[in-house]
């Protein structure tokens, strides 16, 4: 009997370790998503100052559309295609739809606006605040208890965010940089709203819920957000050749970057959802938010962004604070207690 229990414990331990590996991988992949999007936004014509609104919102829409297509293909291959359609029509699926309506314009839209103005190395640590913001929203609207340890973590997150946004990198336009930091906070708030809205979904498989979110987000961008950005562009620049601009935009290498980022983002999300199932939400989220640190590292290696001392200190403070907000660090490290 003892041997049987020992074998079962070893099996559960291996299962949890695989989940932690997937969670860490999801964070690494998501940081590369931001770098790819940043590269696409630097391509012509998206780098034009006149397209400061249209370019990021088009990128966000294409990102979510490609992610939705890949998710639908995977779900279809796994026999879940009909479940996605049923969920779109169901009462339980409304939480996914509301999550997308909140998360798409504020979350992904704010994220792309921030990337275009401040760059991924500075934006990724700020957006990793979304679990802390979700905890605060849950405290206010769901009356959930927040421990003293979590409050300490929130304070660390705030200090880290201030450290990152206090001093722009040398050569960055101060006004645009700070506006980008503001959009990064907006993205964190939007994703936190989405987390709160979708947290009550007990009857929808995560991969299906994710696909519904992506589909609704794509439709929202295609039907409302991007057309409004085009209208704003035509109103602010009456002589602008909109058909010619669209032709140049969709023939630009930047579009390929946006599509690739959508595929990368989809893979990151699927790894994260699988990790939460295998290792628990707290552990998976604690490793997923390491994308804040990966973003700084990859930014230093693959871009010409200036990695300042305040950026490194701020990212480390946010990372440490998020560990405290998400759960007891001792419980996160203790893999043998896989049920917590």
Secondary structure by P-SEA (a helix, b strand, c coil): caaaaaaaaaaaaaaaaaaaaaaaaaaaaaaaaaaaaaaaaacccccccccccaaaaaaaaaaaaaaaaaaaaaaaaacaaaaaaaaaacccaaaaaaaaaaaaccaaaaaaaaaaccccccccccccaaaaaaaaaaaacccccccaaaaaaaaaaaaaaaaaaccccccccaaaaaaaaaaaaaaaaaaaaaaaaacccccccaaaaaaaaaaaaaaaaaccaaaaaaaaaaaaccccaaaaaaaaaaacaaaaaaaaaaaaaaaaaaaaaaaaacccaaaaaaaaaaaaaaaaaaaaccccccccaaaaaaaaaaaaaaaaaacccccccccccccc
